[in-house]
Amino acid sequence: MTITDFFKLFGGLGMFFMGMNMMSDGLNRVAGDRLKSFLDKITNNPIKGVLVGTIVTMIIQSSSATTVMVVGLVNAGLMSVYQGAGVMLGAAIGTTITAQLIALDLSEIAPLFLALGVFMTMFGKTNKNELVGDALAGFGLLFVGISTMSSTLKPLAQMPWFSEVLVTFGSNPVLGLIVGALFTALIQSSSAAIGILQALAMGGAFASYGIQSTLGITIPILLGMNIGTCITAVISAVGTNYNAKRSAVVHLLFKVFGAVWFLALVICLNEFAGADNLLYNTIIKISGTTQIDGIVVADVSKQIANTHMFFNIVNAFIILPFIKLFVVAAEKLVKEDEVKEGLVIKLDDRMLDNPSIAIEESFNTITQMAQLAYRNMQLANKCFLDYDPAIYEEVMRNEADINTYDTQITNFLVKITNSPINEKESEFVYRLHQLVHNVERYGDLQLHILEIAKEKVDQNISFSEIAISEIHNIYGKVDEILQLALSSMKDRDHYAATQAKVLEDAVDEMQSKARKNHIDRMSNNLCTPEQGVIFLEYISDMERLSDYGYRICQFVKFNL
C-alpha cells in the first residue's frame, strides 16, 4: 500500500465515522418525543424493556447512545437497574440493524442519498426536514466511506503479514476476542468496529480462506467487539451514583456472559463437528454469495451481520429469564454509597444528547421541587398558627433547598437550550423556565409567612375565633389548589386547571370578604391595627399562593 492508499483509507474511515454520527444524531433528533413515549412504557416487565430497547436503538442507530441514556436515567432515579437491564438487552438487538444495512452494500446508490440529504438540509423549510436531511446525508456518507475503505483495503489482503495475523486469530480465538474488544473500546462504537470488519470483507481480505476458516477468524473478533462496546457505558457511569454504576456493570456482564458461552459453543463445534458444523453451515447458507473482482465468493460481510444478529437475539433470550440474577451480581460487585447529607439533585448531563429525555428529566425535577415547596407551605402555615422554633428552622432549610433546585434546574434548562433542539422543544423549555420561576416564587412566600409569624409572637398577637375560622377556611381552599397543582404535575392531569380555577375564584372572594370583615372589626375596636396588619398580610399571601397554584395547573393543561 502506498502513502496515497493510506490517505484514502483514513479518508474513507473519516467519512464512515462522520456518516455514522450524522445518521445517528439526525435520527435521534427526529425521533424526539417518540423516544420519550417509548421510555414511558417501560415497566418492571423485562420483555417490554427489551422491546423498548430494540425499538429505540433501531430508531437512533446507536446502542452506545441507548446504554448511556439508560445510565443517565438510572442515575436520575427515573429508571431502576432492573428496568434498565431489559432496555440494554434490547439495545444489543437493535444495533444489529446497522450491520445488516452495511451488508446490503448500497455503495452504488449511496451518492444519491448523500445528495438528497444535503439538498434537504440546505433547502428544507422546516427543522424536521433539515434533520431528516442530516440522517439521509449521513446514511449516504456512511456507504461512500465503506466503499472507499473496502477498495483501498484490497491490496492489504495480498500482504503476507496480514495473512499471518488472520491465521493467528483463527488458531487462537481468545486472542481474536481480545483484539476485537480492545479495538472497539478504542473507537467506542461496536457498529463502527463491525462496519470496519465488514469493509475488510468487502475488500476481499478473507477471500483466500475457506468458508469455515473465515468464520473461525471473524466470530471471535465479532464477539470481542460486542464486549468492547461496554466501555462507553462504563465511562459514562464515572461520577454517577451506585445504581448507575450497577447498570453499566450489568451491561458488561451481559456481553461477557454471551461471549463466553458463544465462543465455547464455536470451539466445541469446531472440535467435534468439523465440516458438519451446523452453526457455520446455517450462517453460510442464509448469507449467500457475492462477487469480488468478478469472482463469486461467499458473502463474508453478510455472514458477519447475520452472526452478529443471531448472537445478540439468542443471548437476549437466554439471559431474559435470569435478568434478576445479573442485577444481584452487579449489586454484589458495586456496593451502596454511604448516605450523603444535603440535597442531591439528579440532573444528568448525559441526557443532553437526547433533548426530549433531558426536558422530561427537568420537568420531573421541577415536580420534586414543587413537592418540597408544598411541604414547606404546610409547615409555614403551622408555624404561623402555633409558632415553633424547630419548624421555623426546618422551613428555612427547605427554602435553601428550593433555591438550590431553582439554580440547578435553570442551569440545566440553559444547557438544553444550547443543545440542538427543534422549535417546539425550544418553546417548551421556555415554558419550563416560567414554571420553575412560579414554583420558586411560591416557595419564597413561605419566608414572608415566617416573618409575620415571628412578628405575631414578638408582639404577642392573637386572633379572635372568627379571624382564626377565616384563616382556616382560606388556607383549606389554597391547600386544595396546591394539591391539584402537584397532582396535575405528577399525573399529567389536564383537567386540574378547571377545578383550580373554581377554587382560585373562591379564594379571591373569601380573601376580599375576610379583608372587609377585619377592617370592620378594627373600626369597631374589636381588634387592634397590629392584629389587622398581620392578618391582612397573611390572607394576601394565601391569595398569591392560590394564583401560583392555578398557574402551575394552567402550564400542565396547555403544555403537556
C-alpha positions, 0 to 999 in steps of 0.5 A: 500500500502506498502513502496515497492508499493510506490517505484514502483509507483514513479518508474513507474511515473519516467519512464512515465515522462522520456518516455514522454520527450524522445518521445517528444524531439526525435520527435521534433528533427526529425521533424526539418525543417518540423516544420519550413515549417509548421510555414511558412504557417501560415497566418492571416487565423485562420483555417490554424493556427489551422491546423498548430497547430494540425499538429505540436503538433501531430508531437512533442507530446507536446502542452506545447512545441507548446504554448511556441514556439508560445510565443517565436515567438510572442515575436520575432515579427515573429508571431502576437497574432492573428496568434498565437491564431489559432496555440494554438487552434490547439495545444489543438487538437493535444495533444489529440493524446497522450491520445488516444495512452495511451488508446490503452494500448500497455503495452504488446508490449511496451518492444519491442519498448523500445528495438528497440529504444535503439538498434537504438540509440546505433547502428544507423549510422546516427543522424536521426536514433539515434533520431528516436531511442530516440522517439521509446525508449521513446514511449516504456518507456512511456507504461512500466511506465503506466503499472507499475503505473496502477498495483501498483495503484490497491490496492489504489482503495480498500482504503476507503479514496480514495473512499471518495475523488472520491465521493467528486469530483463527488458531487462537480465538481468545486472542481474536476476542481480545483484539476485537474488544480492545479495538472497539473500546478504542473507537467506542462504537461496536457498529463502527468496529463491525462496519470496519470488519465488514469493509475488510470483507468487502475488500476481499481480505478473507477471500483466500480462506475457506468458508469455515476458516473465515468464520473461525477468524471473524466470530471471535473478533465479532464477539470481542467487539460486542464486549468492547462496546461496554466501555462507553457505558462504563465511562459514562457511569464515572461520577454517577451514583451506585445504581448507575454504576450497577447498570453499566456493570450489568451491561458488561456482564451481559456481553461477557456472559454471551461471549463466553458461552458463544465462543465455547459453543464455536470451539466445541463445534469446531472440535467435534463437528468439523465440516458438519458444523451446523452453526457455520453451515446455517450462517453460510447458507442464509448469507449467500454469495457475492462477487469480488473482482468478478469472482463469486465468493461467499458473502463474508460481510453478510455472514458477519451481520447475520452472526452478529444478529443471531448472537445478540437475539439468542443471548437476549433470550437466554439471559431474559429469564435470569435478568434478576440474577445479573442485577444481584451480581452487579449489586454484589460487585458495586456496593451502596454509597454511604448516605450523603447529607444535603440535597442531591439533585439528579440532573444528568448531563448525559441526557443532553444528547437526547433533548426530549429525555433531558426536558422530561428529566427537568420537568420531573425535577421541577415536580420534586421541587414543587413537592418540597415547596408544598411541604414547606407551605404546610409547615409555614402555615403551622408555624404561623398558627402555633409558632415553633422554633424547630419548624421555623428552622426546618422551613428555612432549610427547605427554602435553601433547598428550593433555591438550590433546585431553582439554580440547578434546574435553570442551569440545566434548562440553559444547557438544553437550550444550547443543545440542538433542539427543534422549535417546539422543544425550544418553546417548551423549555421556555415554558419550563423556565416560567414554571420553575420561576412560579414554583420558586416564587411560591416557595419564597412566600413561605419566608414572608409567612415566617416573618409575620409569624415571628412578628405575631409572637414578638408582639404577642398577637392573637386572633379572635375565633372568627379571624382564626375560622377565616384563616382556616377556611382560606388556607383549606381552599389554597391547600386544595389548589396546591394539591391539584397543582402537584397532582396535575404535575405528577399525573399529567392531569389536564383537567386540574386547571378547571377545578383550580380555577373554581377554587382560585375564584373562591379564594379571591372572594373569601380573601376580599370578604375576610379583608372587609370583615377585619377592617370592620372589626378594627373600626369597631375596636374589636381588634387592634391595627397590629392584629389587622396588619398581620392578618391582612398580610397573611390572607394576601399571601394565601391569595398569591399562593392560590394564583401560583397554584392555578398557574402551575395547573394552567402550564400542565393543561396547555403544555403537556 
